[in-house]
Amino acid sequence: MTTAFNDDLPEQGQLELEDRRALRRVAGLSTELTDVTEVEYRSLRLERVVLVGVWTSGTQLDADNSLLELKQLAETAGALVLEGLTQRRNKPDPATYIGRGKAAELRDIAQATGADTVICDGELAPGQLRQLEDLTKVKVIDRTALILDIFAQHARSREGKTQVELAQLTYLLPRLRGWGDALSRQAGGRAGGGNGGVGLRGPGETKIETDRRRINSRMAKLRRQLNQMSTAREVKRDRRRVRQVPAVAIAGYTNAGKSSLLNRLTKAGVLVEDALFATLDPTVRQARTPDGRAFTLSDTVGFVRHLPHQLVDAFRSTLDEVAEADLILHVVDGSHPDPEQQLAAVREVFAEIGAQDVPELVVINKIDAADPFTLKRLITKDPQATEVSARTGRGMDRLVTAIADALPTLDREVRVVLPYHRGDLVSRVHQEGRVLTEEHTGDGTLMHARVPEVLASQLDNYPAPVA
């Protein structure tokens, strides 16, 4: 084999030719099935997939970790992973993502393994998707489509389903394609009638144009529905603001243990599953600090590397829970091979939704399964981080104390006597403030407390007599 050198490629010497030209198998990616009945069931129900990624920067370990995450995503979606491959290149091929020659190799691998789908570790342009399918002769999807599919499977609430459908249609619209006569399927005059008569024949509307028009119409309807839902969510958020209840948002990488943490702190009883994107619908629960101050805890959708922009836009109203919180509990999986990368990926999303200035408390979860050296490295980088295990409860007392210290302080100290018919105000003092002393007298309930300014202005009408 002869090699052609090109002086116009200054970066060529930076890469080993063997790495650059090879599709490298990643060990440990094949989904192992030991039970024969499971094999029979999954071979009937699941897609058989080959994973492929292009490595353009970082280390080989970074590339392998990215493909291992893609494997988890594929299995969460219900696929059977047969093979995982990475290729080192300066940049993805603009036509076929991995190059025409490697696409032919990928076709042979797919045929040899019996795969019916190729999943690429990146977002493919419509042209890349079409050409790679033509060359490999199997269905090709990208990371974005895979994540959207998982979201579609896990959405339960009306708002969640609407958000996912809007994200899917946004992704699908530029990728519509027609085959054969579909591109020229036109109805002149009467729709469906081949001949409209004299003066009525015309080009009509192609099938793909009809599909685009229907998708755009559906997307407009979904946006209107989401606007109505976001208005209702905003009303609830305004009520909490008026009552001056601090809001704490639990955010972090997918499968970092956010829902487990919410359950441990509030006994919320939300779904906990060892799977990516198990939680899509936000849950809000009330909790209290050790000194009695009330605050809300919101469990939010998990983030991931290269989170599709369609999802960020569609879930904007949900992600506002993070952007408008008083404190973010940034949960990171301490047992993950690369937790620093998870922290960086989540902070990128924080910046995208305008939450980069919200106070942040890093919570290192799963310390019962984490490597001690990894924990030490994380604590060295962020000494204020709190180590916990939501599964065993270890470190939860320290976390609750850290939350109390990070929450906004109450504004005013008051001494009031509230008449017994104003039990509503007594209740609000307990819910929104911190009661220092309380005594029942002949004139009413004597209270010494620290409360928000809004509530204090209402309590000014009931001053306690000066001793």
Sequence and secondary structure as in RCSB ss.txt:
>XXXX:A:sequence
MTTAFNDDLPEQGQLELEDRRALRRVAGLSTELTDVTEVEYRSLRLERVVLVGVWTSGTQLDADNSLLELKQLAE
TAGALVLEGLTQRRNKPDPATYIGRGKAAELRDIAQATGADTVICDGELAPGQLRQLEDLTKVKVIDRTALILDI
FAQHARSREGKTQVELAQLTYLLPRLRGWGDALSRQAGGRAGGGNGGVGLRGPGETKIETDRRRINSRMAKLRRQ
LNQMSTAREVKRDRRRVRQVPAVAIAGYTNAGKSSLLNRLTKAGVLVEDALFATLDPTVRQARTPDGRAFTLSDT
VGFVRHLPHQLVDAFRSTLDEVAEADLILHVVDGSHPDPEQQLAAVREVFAEIGAQDVPELVVINKIDAADPFTL
KRLITKDPQATEVSARTGRGMDRLVTAIADALPTLDREVRVVLPYHRGDLVSRVHQEGRVLTEEHTGDGTLMHAR
VPEVLASQLDNYPAPVA
>XXXX:A:secstr
      TT TTGGGS HHHHT EEE TT S     HHHHHHHHHHS EEEEEEEE SS HHHHHHHHHHHHHHHH
HTT EEEEEEEEE SS BTTTBS HHHHHHHHHHHHHHT  EEEESS   HHHHHHHHHHH SEEEEHHHHHHHH
HHHH  SHHHHHHHHHHHHHHHGGG    GGGGG    SSTT S   TTT      HHHHHHHHHHHHHHHHHHH
HHHHHHHHHHHHHHHHHTT  EEEEEEBTTSSHHHHHHHHH       SSTT   S EEEEEE TTS EEEEEE 
  B TT  HHHHHHTHHHHHHHHT SEEEEEEETTSS HHHHHHHHHHHHHHTT TTS EEEEEE GGGS HHHH
HHHHHH TT EE  TTT TTHHHHHHHHHHHS    EEEEEEE TT HHHHHHHHHHSEEEEEEE SSSEEEEEE
E HHHHHHHTTSB    
